[in-house]
Amino acid sequence: MKQKEYRGVVVPMVTPVTQEGLLDVAAVERIIESFAAAGVAPLLMGTTGEGNSVSQADGLLFVQTAVRAAAGRIKIYAGLTGNCIREQLRQADAYTEAGADVIVATLPTYYALTEEQMYTYYKTLADTIKGPLMLYNILATTHMSIPVDIIRRLADHPNIVGLKDSERDLERMAQCIELAKGRDDFAYFCGWAAQSAHSLELGGDGIVPSTGNFCPKPFRQLYEAAISGDMQTANRLQEETNETAKIYQKDRTLGQSLAALKVMMQTRGLCDPWMLPPLTRLTADEEQLIKQKTNALD
């Protein structure tokens, strides 16, 4: 089997914004440069990137800026969210024309969808958009789980290239990895960062860790160790990155954790901790505590 095109570490990149809520272009360039230096790719406007809150105009600017900053060194994955399919199709093509390598789409979330409606949604996207499509399953935010049987059917579509699965279910993970293992045209990416090493040991193709925004290099090292069979190193790096993740995740809602992650990145000069509504910054005391814990890592 030939090496898969889509593999490795894809970091769900934060969306850096100014106090006015506009895309911080200079911060995008800094973060992309840090990713390229570490050999990891960005997923723009995913869950960590507040994708549902990014305007269409800023979304396109985000892709354009990331593509320009990457300069062909790393792939650009562009997230697609929303409930208006017509607008999604236009946006997906705009991202592809701007240079995005693959579109990564979550399910529309207002209505509970049947299995056939999920299948039809993704098939419609794959049949229509100009670039390749990756499925994105995230029960925590969509409140729906794409069944493995539907994924198996969709994997046969020539324009669907993989699955990013963030559902916290070890049995499901093993099933999806097994589904992807025997083919070179469909990849499995683990979006459950704490199981990165385990998923790669099972035969997964890539990992999608939000903590990689702050420390991308250890995840690249984890990936390289795991695919080479050095699970001792991979598991050590897994434990270390898990501890780093606790600084922004422990005892916080998902939205609060994203604000805390931006504070950690601020200590490295990567971006400011402004958030897109309805999310907000943490209190000054909380931000100071996060900075203290982050600086203690050095």
N, C-alpha and C positions, 0 to 999 in steps of 0.2 A: 504493500500500500504506500502510495506517495505521501510525502509530508503535507499535512493540512495547511491551507493558506491562513486560516484563522486559528490562532493559538497564542499562548504566552500570558502575559500579565496585562490586563486592561483595567485601569484605575477609573472608577466612576468619579469624574472630576467635579469638584465644587464649582459653582458659578460665582466668580468674584464680581461684586457690584460696588458702586459708589454709594455714598450716603443718600444720594438722590434716587437710587434704585436703577441706575443705568449700568450697562456692562462695563467693567473695568478692563479695558483693552490691554493696558500695560501689564496688569496682573495675569491676564490670560497668557500673555507672551512669556512671562516669568515661569509660570507653572508648566507650560508646555515644554519649555527649555529644560526644566528639571526632570520631566518625564523622559524626554529624548536622551538626556545624559544617562539616565538609569536604564534605558532600553525597555520602557513600558509605554503602552498606548493609552489615550484617554477615551472614556465614554462621556460625551458631552450630554448634558441635560437629562441624565438619569435621575434616580431617586435622590442620590447624594447631591446632584446638581440642581435640585429644586425645579425639575423639568416642567412641571405643570404650571409654574409661576413665571416662566420666562416668556416674554412677548415674542411674537413671530419675527419682528424686526431684529430684536436682540439675539434671537436664536440663530438667524442667518448670519449676523455679524459675528457671533461666537464661532460658528463653523468656519467662516472666512478667515478670522483671525488665527484660529488654531491650525488651519491648513497652511497658512502662510508661515507661521512660527515653526511648524514641524518640518517644513521644507523637504518632505518626502522621506524623512528619517524614520517615522513611525506611522502606523495607520491611525485614521481618525474614525471613531465610532460615534454616530450621531443618534441621540435618543429621540423617540417620537411618542408623544402622549396626546391625549385629548379625546373628545367625544364626537367631533364633527369629521367624518371620514373624508369628505371633499377637501376640507382644509388640510387634513393630514397628508393627503396625496400631493397637494401642491407643495407643502412644506418639505416633504420627503424628497421630491424632485429638486427643489431649490437647494437643499443640503447636498445632494449628490452632484448637482452642477457646480456647487461651490468647492467641491473636492473631497467630500466625505467618502470614505471607502465602503461603509456599510451602515444601513439604517437599523436601529434596534428599537423594536416597538412593544410597548405594554398593551394589555387589553384596555379598551374603553371601559370606564368604571361606573357610569351612572346607573345602568341597568344590570341586573344579574343576567348573565348570558348562559344559554344552553351550550352543550358541547358542540353542536352543529353550528351555532352562531359564532363560537370562537373559531372554529375551522374556517367558516366562510369569511370572517373578518381578515384573518391572516392570508387566506388564499387571494382575496381581493387585493390586498396590499401587494402581495408577491406578483400577482398577474399584471399589476398596473404601474408600479413605480419603476424608475429607470435603473436604480442601483440594487445590489444584493440586500437581503433582509435577514435579520436575526430575531428570533422570538425572545421575549423577555417575560419570564414568569416570576411574579412577586406577590404572593398571597397577602403579605402584611399591608400593602397599600391598595391593591385592586380588590381585595376580599374575594378573589376567585383564583382557582388553581387550574392551569391548563392540564387536562388529563394526559397521562403518558401515551395512551392510544391515539389521541389527537396529535400529539407531537410526532409520533411515529408516522402518521399519515402525511403531516406537513413536511417531514424531513425528505420526502420523495419529490417535493416541488423543486424544480431546477433553480429557482431564484431564492430559496431559503437555505441559508448556509450554516445555521447553528442555533443554539439555545443558550441564553443566559438564565440560569435558574437560581433564584434567591430563596426558595422555599426551604424551611428547616426541617427536612425529612430525610433521614439517612437511607431508608429503603427506596424512596423515590430517586434520590441521588444515584444510587447504584443502578437502578433500572435505566435511568436516562443516560448514564455513562455507557452502559452496556449497549444501548441503542445506537450510540454514536461511534463506539469503538471500531466496529467492523466496516466503516465507510470513510472515504477521504473527502466527501462533499458535505459533511455535516459535523459540526464541532459542538462539544459541550464545555460551557464555562460555568464554574461554580461561583455564585454570588453570595455564598455563605462564608464569609472570610475566615471564621474560626475553623472551618473544615477545609481550608485550602490545600494543605499538605495531604490530607486523607483523600480528597477528591483526585488529586494528581496520582497518588499511589494506586487508586482504583483504575486509572487510565483516562482521566479527564484531560481535556486539551488546554484549558486555561483557567485562570482565576480572576475575580473582579473584586478586589479589596478596597474599601473606602479609606482605610488607614494609609493606603499607598499615596494619598494626597500629601501626607506629612513625611512619610519615609518610603519612597518608591523602591529604593535599591534593595532593602532586605527582602522584598517580595520577589524581585527578579532573582535574587540569590536562592530563595526558597524554591522557586519554580525550577531553576537550573539544577538544584540538588535533587529534587524529586524526580525529574525526568531522567536523570542519570542513575537513579537507584540509590542515592545517598539519603535514605530516609532519616538517619540520625541527625544530619545537618538540617534537613527540611523540618523535622519536628522541633528541633531547637529554635529555629527561626520562627516557627509557628507560635511557640510559647512566648517568645520575646515580643512579637508583634501583637499577640493577644493582650499582653500587659500594657503596651502602648495604647491600644484601643480603649482600654478601661478608662483612661484619662478623660476621654470625651463622651463615652457611651454609658458608663455606669450610672444607674439611677436617673437617667434622663429619657424623655420621650425622643422619638426619632428626630423631630424638628429641633429640639433643644440640643441633641447631639451634633447636628450639622452646624449649629451656631458655635458650639464648643470646638469642633474640628477647625473651623475658620480661625478661632483664637489661637489654636496651636500653630496653624500655618502662619499667622501674623508674627509669631516669635521667630520665624525663619525668613521674614521679609517677603513672603509670597503673596499675601492678600490681606485686606482688612476684613473685620468680622461683620460687615453689614449683611443683612438678609433681605430676601424678597418677601413682601407681604403675601400671605398672612403670618409668616414666621418673623420673629424679632430677635434682636441681640439678647444675650444674657445680661444679668445685672453686672455692674462694675465689680462688685465683690467676687462674683462667680468667675468673671473673666480673669481677675487677678490671681485667683486660686489655680486656675487652669494654667496660666503662664508660669506660676511657681513650679507646678508639677512637671510641666514640659521642660523647663530649664534644668530641672533636676535630672533629666535623662542624659544631659551632656557629661 
